[in-house]
């Protein structure tokens, strides 16, 4: 193959890898693993919230969407002690008096806002981070009812290398549906 044709073929392959063929999903919130950053930050099961990279939409993410619309699907860890298999935690838009993102926003914005104020983040960023960590790497899982389990994760406020405060964030999940029902923090110390 002549050099010119070879260069052209390589260029096409490089450009083909850079193009998109339609709408792409927005990137998932990013969290940092490893060393703790300087200053106050939230940490859950070894992962640090990055309030800039992990910025997510509030309730406006569900504007114009029905309650059953899926907002996000999270990986959900197995919990063999309760015979809970691994699967997915599905966060729907939901409704204020029932379940899902609207329920969390309606009933627990202030609760998550307290954690968010500590690190200059939005309540929704902290809620999303805690839901993700609780489902993927729970501190513990407890039966709530026959059809609901609570995935709990310890979220710590760390400043100067020391834990200043901590909250257990509970994420209720329906066993039959995998749907996230609620999420809320409870201060531990």
C-alpha positions, 0 to 999 in steps of 0.5 A: 500500500502506498504511503499516502494511502496508508496515511489516509486510512489511518486518518479515517480510523482516527477520525472515526473514533472521534465522531458520534452517531447521535445523542450520547448519554451525559457523563456519570457524576465523577467521584475521586478515589485515593488520597483525600483532598485538602479542606472539608470534603465528604467521603463514603466508603473510601470515595470522595465527593467531587461537587464540581465533576459530580454536579447533577440536576435537581428536580428540574431533571424530571420536568415534563416527565411522568413519575415512572420515567427512569432518571438513573440506573445504579449498580446495586451490590448483593447482600448474601446475609439477606439473600439479596442478589446483585442487580440495579437500583432504578431511580425514577422521577416518582412523585412527592408523596410516594417514591423516587427523585421527586419524593427525595426532593420534597421530603429530604432536600433540607436533610441533604442540604445540611451535608451540602453546605459543609462542602459547598455543594448542592443538595442534589449532588450529595444525595446522588453521591450517597445513593450511588455509594449506598447501592454500590458499596453499602456499609450495611443492608437491613431488611425494612419489610418483606419487599423493601431493603435499606442500603446504608452508607456512612458519609463522613465530613473530613477536614484536615484528615479528621472526621468532624461529623458523620451521617448514615444515609439510608436508601430504600429499595423495593426488592420486586422492582429494584426501584429507589423509594427514598434516601435520607441522611441521619446524623451519627455524631 
